Amino acid sequence: MKQFLLGAASVIGLGALAGFGYIENGRLDFAADTAHSDGVTKLIAWAREQSVTKQATDIVPPTDLANAERIRRGAGNYEAMCVGCHLSPGAEDSEIRKGLYPVPPNLSLPAAATEVSGSDGRRFWIIKHGIKGSAMPAWAKGGMDDEAIWDLTAFIKVLPKLSADEYQASVAASEGHSHAGRAPEPAAKQPAQGHNHEGHFHSHHKHSH
């Protein structure tokens, strides 16, 4: 038994040294345009879901998530804060979404409406706290209060059921980008403003290469 334990310890030690050397030599690829191996991807996804599920277990959603006012308010914040990564009905992949790894889920697809136990609390937790090692920010750090996060959760819940025209109408009827710590902005489209980089002009409402 002693020899077995010594052998196991040696194997673990050698594995740790090999792993350290692999990292020390810069062999671990952190490029966003290179996917992890299937095994690493599954391990990360499993660990993430276990963590989120545990953290969101005790979150009790408000009883009025289907309230039209909540959904209306959430539409403006989704358009301002989420649509670039999570898209809207009928929208094609954005430039930023194409370059992200892992690729954010398309929340406008019917699959996103699938109800699972605790899904509302799970959405709330993710919006509030974000996800390490991804592009998902902790919006509470930006000043978004719980009520505004629940409004956004309410809108995301109905988003997959909307057509492109219904989505635009929802955004137009909203208060724009508005939540605690931030003054309301009109939902109506503003004159194009953008920035240049290496010959690219990026505009909020017109994209020209």
C-alpha positions in Angstrom: 0.0 0.0 0.0 2.9 2.3 0.9 4.5 1.7 -2.5 1.2 2.4 -4.2 0.8 5.7 -2.4 4.4 6.7 -3.2 3.9 5.8 -6.8 0.7 7.8 -7.0 2.4 10.8 -5.4 5.2 10.5 -7.9 2.8 10.5 -10.8 0.9 13.5 -9.5 4.2 15.3 -8.8 5.5 14.7 -12.3 2.2 15.7 -13.8 2.3 19.0 -11.8 5.8 19.7 -12.9 4.9 18.9 -16.6 1.9 21.2 -16.3 4.0 24.0 -14.8 6.6 23.7 -17.5 3.8 23.8 -20.2 2.5 27.0 -18.7 5.9 28.5 -18.0 6.9 28.0 -21.6 3.8 29.9 -22.8 2.3 26.8 -24.4 -1.2 27.3 -22.9 -3.1 29.2 -25.6 -5.2 32.1 -24.4 -6.2 33.3 -27.8 -9.9 34.0 -28.1 -9.9 32.6 -31.7 -8.7 29.2 -30.6 -11.2 26.9 -28.8 -10.4 24.8 -25.8 -10.3 21.0 -26.2 -13.6 19.3 -25.7 -12.5 17.9 -22.4 -11.5 21.4 -21.0 -14.7 23.0 -22.5 -16.9 20.4 -20.8 -15.0 20.8 -17.5 -15.4 24.6 -17.5 -19.1 24.4 -18.5 -19.8 21.9 -15.7 -17.9 23.9 -13.1 -19.7 27.1 -14.2 -23.2 25.6 -14.1 -22.6 24.0 -10.7 -21.5 27.3 -9.3 -24.3 29.4 -10.8 -26.9 26.8 -9.7 -25.6 26.9 -6.2 -25.4 30.7 -6.0 -28.8 31.2 -7.4 -30.6 28.6 -5.3 -32.0 30.9 -2.7 -33.0 33.7 -5.1 -36.8 34.3 -5.1 -38.0 36.0 -8.2 -40.7 38.7 -7.8 -44.2 37.6 -8.6 -44.8 40.2 -11.3 -42.1 39.3 -13.9 -44.9 39.1 -16.5 -45.9 42.7 -15.7 -45.9 44.8 -18.9 -44.2 47.8 -17.2 -41.3 45.6 -16.1 -40.9 44.2 -19.6 -41.2 47.7 -21.2 -38.4 49.1 -19.0 -36.2 46.0 -19.5 -36.4 46.4 -23.3 -34.5 49.7 -23.4 -31.7 48.3 -21.2 -31.4 45.2 -23.3 -31.0 47.2 -26.4 -28.4 49.4 -24.8 -26.5 46.8 -22.8 -27.0 43.3 -24.2 -27.9 43.3 -27.9 -24.4 43.5 -29.2 -23.5 40.2 -27.6 -26.8 38.4 -27.2 -28.6 39.7 -30.4 -32.2 40.5 -31.1 -34.8 38.7 -33.3 -33.7 38.4 -36.9 -30.3 40.1 -36.2 -27.0 38.6 -37.6 -23.9 38.1 -35.6 -22.3 41.3 -34.5 -18.6 41.9 -35.0 -17.9 41.7 -31.3 -19.9 38.5 -30.9 -18.0 36.8 -33.7 -14.7 37.6 -31.8 -15.8 36.5 -28.4 -14.9 33.1 -26.8 -16.9 31.5 -25.5 -19.6 32.8 -27.8 -22.5 34.3 -25.8 -25.8 32.6 -26.2 -28.3 34.1 -28.6 -31.1 35.0 -26.3 -33.5 35.8 -29.1 -33.7 32.1 -30.2 -36.7 29.9 -29.2 -34.3 27.6 -27.3 -33.6 30.5 -24.9 -37.2 30.4 -23.8 -37.0 26.8 -22.5 -38.0 26.9 -18.9 -35.8 25.1 -16.4 -36.0 25.1 -12.6 -34.7 28.3 -11.2 -34.1 29.9 -14.6 -35.4 33.3 -13.6 -33.1 33.4 -10.5 -30.3 32.0 -12.6 -30.7 34.8 -15.2 -30.8 37.4 -12.4 -27.7 36.1 -10.7 -25.7 36.1 -14.0 -26.8 39.6 -14.9 -25.9 40.9 -11.5 -22.7 39.1 -10.9 -21.4 38.3 -14.3 -19.2 35.2 -15.3 -15.5 35.0 -14.8 -13.4 34.2 -17.8 -16.1 35.4 -20.3 -17.3 38.7 -21.6 -20.3 38.7 -19.3 -19.9 41.7 -16.9 -21.3 42.1 -13.4 -23.8 44.8 -14.2 -24.4 45.6 -10.5 -20.8 46.9 -10.5 -21.9 49.4 -13.1 -24.7 50.8 -10.9 -27.6 48.6 -12.0 -29.9 48.0 -9.0 -31.9 44.8 -8.3 -35.2 46.2 -9.6 -33.6 47.1 -13.0 -32.0 43.7 -13.2 -35.4 42.0 -12.6 -36.8 44.3 -15.3 -34.1 43.0 -17.7 -34.8 39.5 -16.6 -38.5 39.9 -17.4 -37.7 41.2 -20.9 -35.2 38.4 -21.6 -37.9 35.9 -20.6 -40.3 37.1 -23.4 -37.6 38.0 -26.0 -37.6 34.7 -27.9 -41.3 35.1 -28.5 -40.9 38.5 -30.3 -40.6 39.2 -34.0 -38.1 41.7 -35.2 -40.8 44.3 -35.5 -42.2 43.6 -32.1 -38.7 43.9 -30.6 -38.2 47.3 -32.2 -41.6 48.4 -31.0 -40.7 47.3 -27.5 -37.5 49.3 -27.5 -39.2 52.4 -28.9 -41.8 52.2 -26.1 -39.2 51.9 -23.4 -37.4 54.6 -21.4 -34.1 53.8 -23.2 -31.0 53.1 -21.2 -32.3 53.8 -17.7 -31.5 52.3 -14.3 -30.2 53.3 -10.9 -27.2 55.5 -11.1 -27.9 56.5 -14.7 -30.2 59.1 -16.1 -32.8 58.0 -18.7 -31.8 58.2 -22.3 -34.4 58.5 -25.1 -35.1 55.2 -26.8 -35.4 56.9 -30.2 -32.4 56.5 -32.4 -29.8 59.3 -32.1 -27.6 60.7 -34.9 -24.9 58.2 -35.8 -21.7 58.5 -33.6 -18.8 56.3 -34.1 -15.0 55.8 -33.9 -12.4 54.9 -36.4 -9.8 52.2 -36.2 -7.6 51.0 -39.1 -10.0 52.2 -41.7 -13.2 50.9 -39.9 -15.9 53.3 -38.9 -18.2 52.0 -36.2 -21.5 53.7 -35.7 -24.4 52.9 -33.4 -26.9 53.0 -36.2 -24.9 52.7 -39.4 -22.0 50.4 -40.0 -19.7 51.2 -42.9 -16.5 49.5 -43.9 
